[in-house]
Amino acid sequence: MRQFGPPFPVKPFCAVMAHSDDELIQTQKLLKPLLGEVESASTPYTVSTFTQYYENEMGTELRKQFLAFRGVKSVADMNQFKFFTADIEDQFRENGNRTINLDPGYLTLDKLVLYTTKNFTHRIYLEHGLFAEITLTYSRTGWRTHSWTYPDFQTPEALTFFTQMRQELYHQLQATGDLPGFKMK
């Protein structure tokens, strides 16, 4: 098969939603077999501050946090992350409803990508019912949001967390020699 270039390294992350901070911690352990240790975690926050979308399925008083995982992965391997997290969600369903919600993705130096199973105008089909969207883009002035960027991804706290992830990715790529000619802005 023809290949136009090698896959590039990315920083995997996951947005985790559950009913309590204890369940958020337990869910981190479920992600470890695929992605390894959590490198950093955002402060958990209350989902209802931003949306009531999940309440019919999962109930109220939901908590959410962002997780970044240690090291980098090949972007070519990242699609499997969504299938893995969907299997975890299915293991914890009650009466057909999810009790945890896992939104995986990855970060590069110039964007944050989320995986989804829902098609929409700004999403690109990948494989087996899987789509991806560029949720945030990074420019010289910092993170840029889009009309489809979820409100909780736009908060100063979230953007600070993603900036820290980006800095860690930069240092990891620099250490491995995967940054030819790139200057951190």
N, C-alpha and C positions, 0 to 999 in steps of 0.2 A: 504494500500500500504506500502511496506517495505521502510524504510528510514535508511540510513547509518550514518546520522549525521545531526545536525541542520544546517539550512542555516546560513551563516556568514554575518556580516555587511560589507558594502562596501561604498566607497565615490563616488556618482554619478557625472558625468561631461558630458559636451557636447561641441563639436567643432561646432561653428556657423559661417556660411558664408552668406554674403549678399552684397548688392551694396554700402552700406555706413556705417559709424560708427553709424549714427542715426538708421538705420535699425537693426544693431546689438543690440542696446539698446532696441528697440521695440520687438525684438525676445526674449530677456530675459524675458519679461513680459508674453509671450505666454507659456513659460516653467514653470512658477511659479505654476500653478494649480497642476501639478504632482509632482514637485520636491521642491517647496518652494523657499525661498530666495536664491539669488546668494551669496555665501560666498566670492568668489574671482573671478576675471576676469583677464585674461592676457591682455597685451597691444595689440590692434588690429594691424594686419599687412596685407600687400598686397599679395594676393594669387599668382599673376603672377610671383612673385619672385621664386616660387617653382614649379608651374605647370600651363599649359594652358588647362588642361583636361576639365574644366567646362565652358570655354569660348563659345563654340558652343551653349550650352544650356542656360547659365545664363548671357553671355556677359563678357565684360572686366572690369577692375578696381574693382575687387571683394575684399572685406575685410573679414578677419577671426579673430576669437579669441576663446580661451578656457574658459569655465565657470566651476567652481566647486560650488556645491550646499551645503548649510548648513546642518550639521548633517550627519547621515549615513542611509542607507536603507538596507533591506535584499536582498541579491543576488538573492533570489528566486523571488523577485518582479521586477527585473531589465529588463527582456525581454520585458515587457509591455512598457517600455520607448521607444524602437525603433518603436513600432506600433503607439504610441502617437505622436512621432516626425514626422513620415511619414504622419500622418493625418494633422499635421500643415503645412508641405511642400505642400500637396495637396490643402489646403485652399488658398494658395497664388500663385498657378500656373497661368501663363498667356500664352495663346495659347498652352497649354499643357506642357510648360517648367517651371521648378522650378525657383523661384525668390529668395528663401532662401534654404540653404542646412544645415541640422542638422545631425551631426554624434555623437550619444550618446555612452556612455560607462561607465565604472566604474574603480576605482582604489582600489587595495588592497595594503598591505604593500610590496608585492613582485611582482606585475604586474599591467599593465594598459591594459584593455580589451576594444576593440571597437566592436560594433554591425554593421552588414552589411547584405544586401540582396543578395550579390554576392558571389557565391561559388568560392573557389580556393584551391589549395593544402594545404595551411596552416590554413584553416578555418574549424571550427567544426560546423556541423548542430545542431541547437537547436530545433526549432519548426516552423511550418507555414511559411517556406521559410526564416527563420532567421538563420544567422550564427554569430559566434563570432571568433575573433582572439586575441591572445596575441600580442599586438603591441610593448610593452616595458616590460622588466623584470628588477627587481632590485636585485643587489647583493651587496656584501660588498664594492665594488668599485664604486657603483652608478648605474645609469640606463644603461642597455644594449639595443642596437637597434638590429634589425634583417634585413635580406635582403628585407623584405616586409614592413618595417617601413617607413611610409610616410616621405619625407624629412623635412616637417615643424614640425614634431614631434621629429626630431633629433637635432634641433637647441639648442644652450645653453639657450636661453630664454624659450623655451618650457620645457626643462629638469629642469630648475630652478623652473618653475611654478609647474610641477608635483612633484618635491621634496617638495615644500611648501605644496601642497595638501597632500602628504604622511605624512608630519610632523603633519598636522592638524588632519588627520585620526588617527594617533598614539595617539595623546592627547585625542581625542574623545573616542577611544576604551579603553584607560587607565581609563578615567573617568567613563565608564560604566562597567568596570571589564571584558571586553572581550579580555584581553591580558595576559592570564595566561602563565607565563614563557617566554614571548617574550621580548627581549632586542632590543632597537632601535639601528641600526648601522648607 
